Amino acid sequence: MTATRRPVAVLGECVADAFVAPTGAEGPGLRLDVLPGGGPANTAVALARLGTPTHFLARLSGDVFGGLFRRRLAESGVRTDLCPDAAEPSTLAVAGLGPDGAAEYSFHAEATADWQWTRQELAPVGALDAACLHTGSLALVREPGAPAVEELLEALRPTTTISLDPNVRPLLVAPERYRARLPRWCALADILRLSEDDLAHLHPGTSPEAACDTWHRAGVPLVLVTLGGAGALVSYDGVRRQVPAPPVDVVDTVGAGDAFTAGLLHRLHRAGALGGRLSTLTWDTLREAVAFGTTVAAATCAVRGANPPYAQDLVTRV
């Protein structure tokens, strides 16, 4: 099936990810390597690198980090013409890596550019006629912009597939706030993607299968729980299946979930399955899209930082 030419839009934050330099760096102080990141920005970059027409919607600061974000987005082929220029500073996250390669963050995010959305700034998004709007992370819970973002989802929902990734950040927002709003998000969304860490924060002690049932009852038809090296649990149309992940030598896991979402949406877009309520989505198309998402995530885990692959870099095609 020929893919729709309607673009995919991604809304959310850009974050300057400051990584502690590898052991052995000279000097008495702590050296940081700063890379552009932020969950929604990572997803937009990965989508564009795979070849999906992608618009990113973020409030981009004029500071040195904002320049870093703009260069990365432009070099990856992401459209940013609807991004407001923000007077506030960029959000900074300082990340150390645990022994398993997982990132451990501290955030510097008060009064930064990402959370100050106004209804006026979001109004032009409707003119995009996007096939899909993907958002989540902190955009849906940080004030003052969160209510305006929710209103945008409701306005676009009749003709646009809504994809959400809560990306729970307990150091910035208490999990209780995500938990309280999640039923509302499920009523607006067509696709919900969470990690097993998100699930542990939102519903500790609950199995992924039981959590999927809860979210389906709230209204979302497609739920995906990513399980790291074990792949992804997919729950859709009354059926659940686990799709395995390809083996990979992990450098770190930064941006892996964002890359998975990009791979999934890329293949669904190419199949013409986006642009409404997933009414044309079949299990064959979904399985192939999830498998491709795990491939993109694995490629991202094989390099340092959130640096998703370009389409031509993927040796294994699914």
C-alpha positions in Angstrom: 0.0 0.0 0.0 1.3 3.4 -0.9 2.1 5.5 2.2 0.1 8.7 2.8 2.0 11.9 2.2 0.5 13.5 5.2 3.4 14.2 7.6 3.9 12.9 11.1 4.1 15.6 13.8 5.9 15.2 17.1 5.3 17.5 20.0 7.5 17.8 23.1 10.7 18.8 24.7 14.3 19.1 23.6 16.8 18.4 26.4 20.5 18.9 26.6 21.8 15.5 27.8 25.1 16.1 29.6 26.9 12.8 30.0 29.7 12.2 32.5 32.8 11.7 30.4 34.3 8.1 30.4 36.6 7.2 33.3 40.2 8.2 32.7 39.5 11.8 31.5 42.2 14.1 32.8 41.7 16.9 35.2 40.5 17.4 38.7 36.9 18.4 37.8 34.0 16.5 36.3 34.0 16.6 32.5 30.6 16.5 30.7 29.9 15.7 27.1 26.7 17.5 26.1 24.5 15.9 23.4 21.1 16.9 22.1 18.3 14.8 23.5 14.8 14.8 24.9 12.3 11.9 24.3 10.1 13.6 21.7 13.1 15.2 19.9 14.7 11.8 19.7 11.6 10.3 18.2 11.3 13.2 15.6 15.0 12.7 14.6 14.6 9.0 14.3 11.5 9.3 12.1 13.1 11.8 9.8 16.3 9.7 9.4 14.1 6.7 8.5 12.5 8.8 5.7 9.1 9.8 7.2 8.2 13.5 6.6 8.4 14.8 10.1 7.5 18.1 11.8 8.7 18.8 15.3 6.8 21.1 17.6 8.9 22.5 20.4 9.6 25.8 22.1 13.3 26.3 21.1 15.5 28.5 23.3 17.9 31.0 21.9 20.7 29.8 24.2 23.7 27.7 23.3 21.7 24.5 23.8 18.9 25.7 21.5 21.5 26.2 18.8 22.6 22.6 19.3 19.0 21.3 19.0 18.4 23.3 15.8 21.5 21.9 14.1 20.6 18.3 15.0 17.0 18.6 13.8 18.0 20.3 10.6 20.8 17.9 9.8 18.4 15.0 10.4 15.7 16.4 8.0 13.2 17.4 10.6 10.9 20.4 9.8 10.9 23.0 12.6 9.0 25.9 10.9 6.3 25.8 13.6 8.7 25.9 16.5 8.3 29.1 18.5 11.4 31.0 19.5 11.5 30.9 23.3 13.1 33.5 25.6 13.4 30.9 28.4 16.5 28.7 28.8 16.8 25.1 27.6 16.2 22.1 29.8 19.4 20.3 31.0 19.7 16.7 32.1 22.9 15.3 33.6 23.2 11.6 33.0 25.5 9.0 34.4 25.4 5.4 33.2 24.8 2.4 35.5 26.6 -0.9 35.1 23.9 -2.2 32.7 24.2 0.9 30.4 21.0 2.4 31.6 21.0 6.2 32.1 20.5 7.7 35.6 19.4 11.4 35.3 19.3 14.5 37.3 17.3 17.4 35.8 17.6 21.1 35.7 14.2 22.0 34.3 12.5 24.8 36.3 11.0 27.7 34.3 12.6 26.3 31.1 11.3 26.8 27.6 9.7 23.4 27.1 6.7 23.8 29.4 5.5 27.3 28.5 3.1 26.4 25.6 0.2 28.7 24.9 -2.9 28.0 22.9 -1.8 30.6 20.4 1.5 28.9 19.8 -0.2 25.6 19.2 -3.0 26.9 16.9 -1.0 26.6 13.6 -0.6 22.8 14.2 -4.0 22.1 12.8 -3.0 23.4 9.4 -0.4 20.6 9.1 -3.1 18.0 8.5 -0.8 15.5 10.1 -1.5 11.8 9.7 -0.3 11.2 13.3 0.6 13.4 16.3 3.0 11.8 18.7 3.6 13.4 22.1 4.0 12.6 25.8 6.9 12.7 28.2 6.7 15.9 30.2 4.6 18.0 27.8 1.4 16.4 29.1 2.2 16.9 32.8 4.3 20.1 33.2 2.4 23.3 33.8 1.5 25.8 32.4 1.5 24.2 28.9 0.0 20.8 29.6 -3.7 21.8 29.4 -3.1 23.5 26.0 -1.5 20.3 24.7 -4.4 18.2 25.8 -6.8 20.5 24.1 -4.8 20.2 20.9 -5.0 16.4 21.0 -8.8 16.6 21.4 -9.1 19.0 18.5 -6.9 17.0 16.1 -8.3 13.6 17.1 -11.1 13.3 14.5 -8.7 13.1 11.6 -5.3 12.4 13.2 -3.9 9.3 14.9 -2.8 10.2 18.4 0.3 8.4 19.8 1.4 8.8 23.4 4.5 7.9 25.4 4.2 9.0 29.1 8.0 8.5 29.6 7.6 8.8 33.4 10.3 11.0 35.0 9.8 10.7 38.8 12.6 13.1 39.6 10.6 15.9 37.9 7.0 14.9 38.3 5.5 12.5 40.9 4.2 9.3 39.3 0.8 10.0 40.9 0.3 12.9 38.5 0.8 10.7 35.5 -1.4 8.0 37.0 -4.2 10.5 37.6 -4.1 11.8 34.0 -3.5 8.5 32.2 -7.2 7.5 31.9 -7.8 10.9 30.2 -4.9 10.3 27.8 -6.1 6.8 27.0 -9.5 8.2 26.0 -7.7 10.6 23.6 -5.1 8.2 22.2 -5.0 5.5 19.6 -1.5 4.2 20.5 0.1 4.1 23.9 3.7 3.1 24.3 5.3 2.5 27.7 8.5 1.0 29.0 8.6 -1.6 31.8 10.1 1.1 34.0 7.1 3.3 33.3 4.8 0.5 34.2 6.7 0.0 37.5 6.3 3.7 38.4 2.6 3.8 37.4 1.3 0.5 38.6 3.9 -1.2 40.8 3.4 -4.9 41.1 1.0 -5.1 38.1 1.7 -7.4 35.2 2.0 -5.8 31.8 -1.1 -7.9 30.6 -3.3 -6.6 33.5 -2.1 -3.0 32.9 -3.0 -3.3 29.2 -6.5 -4.4 30.1 -6.9 -1.3 32.3 -5.7 1.0 29.6 -7.9 -0.6 27.0 -10.9 -0.1 29.2 -10.0 3.6 29.4 -10.2 3.8 25.6 -6.9 3.2 23.9 -7.0 0.4 21.3 -3.3 -0.3 20.8 -0.9 -0.7 23.8 2.8 -1.6 23.5 5.0 -2.3 26.5 8.7 -2.4 25.6 10.7 -4.9 27.6 14.3 -4.1 26.9 16.1 -7.1 25.4 13.0 -9.2 25.7 11.3 -7.2 22.9 7.8 -5.8 23.2 4.4 -6.9 24.4 1.7 -5.8 21.9 -2.0 -5.7 22.9 -4.5 -4.9 20.2 -8.0 -5.9 19.1 -8.4 -8.4 21.9 -5.1 -10.2 21.1 -1.7 -10.1 22.8 1.6 -11.1 21.4 5.2 -10.7 22.4 7.6 -9.7 19.6 11.3 -10.5 20.3 14.1 -8.0 20.0 17.3 -8.7 17.9 20.5 -9.3 19.9 22.8 -6.3 20.4 25.9 -5.4 22.2 24.6 -2.6 24.4 26.7 0.6 24.7 23.8 2.4 26.4 20.0 2.5 26.3 19.6 6.2 26.0 16.8 7.0 23.4 16.0 3.3 22.8 12.3 3.6 23.6 12.1 6.8 21.5 13.7 5.0 18.6 11.3 2.0 18.9 8.4 4.4 18.7 9.9 6.0 15.6 10.4 2.7 13.9 6.8 1.6 14.7 5.3 4.8 13.4 7.5 4.9 10.4 6.3 1.5 9.2 2.6 2.2 10.1 2.9 5.5 8.1 4.4 3.7 5.2 1.6 1.1 5.3 -1.1 3.8 5.2 -2.4 2.8 8.6 -2.1 6.3 10.2 -4.6 9.1 9.8 -7.5 8.1 12.0 -8.6 5.4 14.3 -6.4 2.6 13.1 -9.4 1.2 11.2 -7.2 -0.4 8.4 -4.5 -1.8 10.7 -4.0 -5.6 10.5 -2.0 -7.9 12.7 0.4 -8.6 9.9 1.2 -4.9 9.5 1.4 -4.4 13.2 3.8 -7.3 13.8 6.1 -6.1 11.0 6.0 -2.5 12.4 6.8 -3.6 15.9 9.6 -5.9 14.7 11.1 -2.9 12.8 10.8 -0.8 15.9 12.9 -3.3 17.9 15.5 -3.2 15.1 15.7 0.6 15.2 15.9 0.5 19.0 18.7 -2.1 18.9 20.7 0.0 16.5 20.4 3.0 18.9 21.6 0.9 21.9 24.7 -0.1 19.9 26.0 3.5 19.9 26.6 6.2 22.6 23.7 8.6 23.3 20.4 9.0 21.5 21.8 8.7 18.0 19.2 6.7 16.0 20.2 5.2 12.6 19.5 6.5 9.1 17.5 4.1 6.9 20.6 3.2 4.9 22.5 2.3 8.1 20.1 -0.6 8.9 21.7 -3.8 7.7 18.8 -5.9 8.9 15.5 -5.2 7.3 12.2 -6.6 8.6 
